Amino acid sequence: MAEKENNPLINFVANLTGNQYLKVEEDLGQGFVRLNISEAERRQAKHDIQSMEDIVLEMLRNSRDAGASRIFIASTKEDNLIRKVTITDDGDGIPTELHERVFEPRVTSKLENLITDRYGIHGRGMALFSIKQVSDEIDLVFSAPGRGTVFRVQTSTGLLSERKDQSTYPTIKYRNGEPIIIKGPHNIIRTVLEFNLDHQHLEIYLGSPTEVLATVRMMCLDEKARGTSAKSEDYKIWRCLKPIKAAGILSDIAERRLGLRVSIRNAQRIMSERIVTLKPLLETLTAKQEEQEEPERKRIDLMKTEPLAKRISQADLEHIAHKVSDELKIIGDKYFMEISPDPEVCADRDCIRVTIKLQSKGNY
């Protein structure tokens, strides 16, 4: 790079065309380029991919940078050894002729609009290349301009680590009106949630392949019920499910086009709407947070709420006591009993106690 800076011809070209000339090794067309090594090194990320959570994070950053507004993440674990994750987004998409090249080092569509976030610089063209190096498989299942992208990644937990607890949702609190995570394992759920909290305009869904497929299909049906007809240039990949009416076809299309492996039996359950669809992750977390806080709220309410009996005034309590005493006098005569004229009354937490002294008449 120093030689280029000292070369008068290079300096002349750079001044004429801008610094962009010095950043690019190869123009791949349709907005994709291969960066020079020096430019890629300048954009070096803060950390390498060391876990499955890192893979999910890098894929989310790619979807965000591609202009996605809706992202589906299907995660499953097989035999406690294999983790499979499929990420589908409605971003810009990748041209067919570049489907293989995006896995090569330093290939990116972010020449001038690289993004810096809490995780470092993004846009050096190394994320997919790095994921390919550490995963068992990574497939670009589908992508086309304007229709979104589907990636499927498979890793061995013995070779690439992940958090053992992948089911616990983190706990969030609000500080100055902003949500923050205060505790919970650093699993895939937390990774996705932290990213979603930083980018709350994104609608992110996280669940099993069956849940994701059920959710996507229901979205298609809702569009059909509303009479919404997507324009051809806005025909996102998941809308291929709209005309499907057979479970076997649904299972087949789900795997080939959406990277979701769902059995025919589960496809039948989806068709009959027996699978609960997913809500956006931020809504799911809010609901779980309320469930966690409900027992605590009930316990606090029991401690602070005034006992029901204490709401009755002393005058009304005495009125009740004398009414009971008067009624008892009528009955007492039948049994040769004298009733004390001064009944005692007290209000406990949720009851009223009236004490009336009895005396026998005559020799009884």
N, C-alpha and C positions, 0 to 999 in steps of 0.2 A: 504494500500500500504506500510505503514511503517513496518507492521508485516512481509510482504513478503521480504522487504529489509533486515530485521534483521534475517530472517530465513535462516540458513546455507544450508538447502536442496534446497530451492528456488533459493538461490544465485548460488548454484552449477549447477542447471538445466539452469538458465539464462546464466551462463558463457558457458555452453555446447551448448545450442541451440540459444543463442542470445536473445536480448530484445523482439523479436517477441512473445516469449512464454508468456510474462507478459502482452501483449497488447490484446490478444485474449481470449474471453470467449467461443466461439464456432466456429469451422471450418465448413462452410456450403458447401464447395466444389466449384470447378470451379472458384477459385479465390475470392469467397465471404466469409466474416467472420462476426461474431458479436463481436464488441469490448468490452473489459472490461469497466465498468462504469468510472473508473479513466482515462483510455485512451480517452474515448469519451469526458469527461469533459476537458481534456487537450487541445482538439481540438475545444473547444467551439467557435462558430462564434461570430463576433462582435455585431450582432444584431439579434433579433428574427424576424419572419415573421409577419409584421404588415400591409401589403397591397398587392394588386394584383401584383404590380410592383415587390415586393420582391419574390413572387412565380415565376414569369417569370425569374427573375435573377437566382434563385436557379436551375431552370430547365435548363437554359442555361449553368450554371457551370457543371451540371451533364453531359450534352451532350459533352461539351468540354473535360471533364475528361475521357469520354468514347471513345475519339479519333475521334469524328465526324469532318467532313470537310464541310458538308452541313446541314443546319438546316432550317426547315420551321415552321413558327409560324402563326397559323390562330386564329384571335381574333374577337369576335363578342359580341354585347350586346343586350339583349332581354328585351323589356318593361322597359328599363332604370333601371332594378333591378338585372338582372342576367348577369354575365360576364362568357363567355366560351372561353377557350384558349386550342388549341391543338398544341402540339410541336412534330415534327417528325424529327429524325436525322438519319444519316447513320453511327452511331458509332458502338461499339463492340457488343451491344445487351445484353440481359439478358436471361439466360437459363429458360425454361418453368417452371421447378420445383421451381424456386426462384421468380416467378412473385408475389406471395403474401408476401413472406418474406421480400422483399426490402422495404415494408412499415412499418416494425417493427423497433423499435429504435435500433441504434448502428450497423445496418447491412450495410456493405460497401464492395466494392472491392478494396479499396485503403488502404491497410495495411501499405505498406512501401513507397508508392509514393503519399502521401497526398500533396495537392497543396495550397500554400499561394498566394493570390492575394490582390488587393486593398480592398476587402471585408472581408478579414480575412482568416482563415484556412478552407479549404474544404476537407472533407473526414472523418467526424466524424460519418457518418451514421445516421444523424438526419434530413436531408432536406426533404425527402419524408414523413417521420413520422410526421414532423412538418406541412407540407402542408396538410396532411390528417386531422390533428386536426382542422385546421382553414377553410377548404373548405367544400362546400356542398357535392361535389363528386370529386374523383380523380380515374381515371381508367388507368390501363396499357392496352391499346387497343391491342397492338401487340409488341412483341420483340422476337428476336431470334439471337443467335450468328452469327455475320457476316452480318446480314440483317437490323440492325438498331432497333430503338425503337419509339413507338408512345404513348405519354401520353396525356390524356384529363382531364382538370381541370375545375370545375364549382364553382363559388362563388356567394354569395348574396352581392350586394354592400352595403346593409344596415348593414351587419355584418362584412364585411371585406372591408376596404376603398380602394379607388382608386382615382386618379386625375380626376377632372371633365372634363378637356380638354384632350381628347384622340386622337385628330386629328391633332394637331399642331406639325410640325417638328421643332426641335431645329435649331439654327443657329450655324455654326462652322466657325472658322477662323484658319489660319495656323500660328504657331509660331516655328521658326527655322525648317521649313519644316514639322512639326508635326501638325496634325489637333487637335483642342481642341474645346469643346463646350462652347459657351460664354453666351447663353441665351435660354430660352424655358422652358415650364412646365416639371416637373419631371414625365412624363407619361410613358406608356409602350413603346412608340416609342423611347423616350430618353433613357430609361433603356436598351433597346436592342442595340441602337446605341452606347452608351458608352461602352458596353461590346464588341461590334464589333470593335470599334476603338482600344481597348486594344488587340484584337485578330483578326488582319486584314487578317490572313490566312483563317478565317472562311467565308464561303459563306452563309449569312443569308437572308432569305426572310420573309417579314412580310406583311400580308394582310388579307382579309376576307377568309372564307372557300372556296368560289367559286373561288376567285383569286388564292389561293394556289393550289386547285385541277386543275385548268386550266394550271398553271405553271408546275406542276408535270407531267401532261399528255403530255404537249408539249415537255418536256425533253425526255420522253419515245419515242415520235414520231421522235424527232431529232436523237436519237440513232438508231432507226429502219431505218431512211432515210440514215444514214451514214453507215449502215451495221454493226453497233457495236453490238456484241453479248456478253452479260455479262456471266462470268463464274458462275457456280452454287454457289460457295462460296462467290461471290460478287453480288448475286441477291438481291439487296436492296428492301425493302418492297414496295416502290412506283412503281416498275417495274411490279407489278401485274396489272397495268392499261393498259399495252401495247396491249394485244389482244382484249380489250373491244371495241365493235362497236355499242352498244345500250345505249341510255341515261338512261333507267331504270336500267340496270345492273351497269352502271357507278355510279349512285346515291347510289345504294345498297352497292356496294363494297367500295365506298368512306367512308361510315359511318362505316361499319363493320370492315374494315381493316385499314383505315387511320384516323378514328375518326372525319371525316368531314361530317357534315350534310348539304347536298346540295339538293335542290328540283330537281325534274325531269325536270322542265322547265329550271332551270339554267344549269342542266346537258346537255340539248339539246343545249343551247347557247354555252356551252363549246365545244360540239361535232362539232358545226358549226363554231367554232373559232371566236365567237363574243365577247368573254371576253378577255380583254387586260391582258396578262401575266405579272407577277411581274419581276422586276429586282432585283439583290442583293441590300440590304439596303444601302450600301455605295455608289453605283451608283445612287440610287434613291435620296439620300440626295444631291449628287453633282449636279444632274439635277435641283432639287428644289432650291438649293443655287444659281445657275446661273439664274433661273427665277426671284428670288428675287432681284438679283443684276442688271439685265438687265435694268429696268427703271432708276435706279440710274446712270448706265453707259451712257445711252442715254442723260440724263439731263446734265451730266458733259461734254459730247462730244459737245452738242449744245453751251455750254458756252465757250469751249476752241477752237473749230474749227474756222479757219479763214473764214470770209464771202466769198462766191464765187466771187462776183464782185470785191473784193479787190485783187484778184489774177491777174487782168488785169493791165498792166503797164499804166502809164499816157500817154505815147506816143501813145499806141494803142487806148486808150480812145479818144484822140484828133483826131486820124485818123478816128475812127468811126463817131465822131461828124461832121467832115467836109464832109464825104461821105453822111451823112443824109442831111446836109445843101445843098450840090450840087444837090441832087435829088429833094429837096424841091424847089430850084430855078426854075427848069424846070416847075414844077407844078404851082409855084407862078405866073409865067408870064400869065398863063391862067386866073388867077383870079385877075390880076392887083395888085399883092402884091410884095413888095420888101423884100428880105430875108437878115437878118443881116449876115455879113461876119465872125463874130466872135461868133460862137455858144459856149454855156457853157455846160460842161459835168461833171458829178459827179457819183461816184460809191457808191451805198448803199449796204446793207447786201447781198441781192440776186437780185439786179436789177441795171440797168444803166439809169440815167436820162440825157437826152439831151434837153437843153433849147435854142430855136431859136426865136429871136425877129422878129416880122412881122410889116411892114409898108405899108400903102396903096399908090398906084401910082396915080398921077394926082388928079382928083377931087373925086375919089372913096373913 
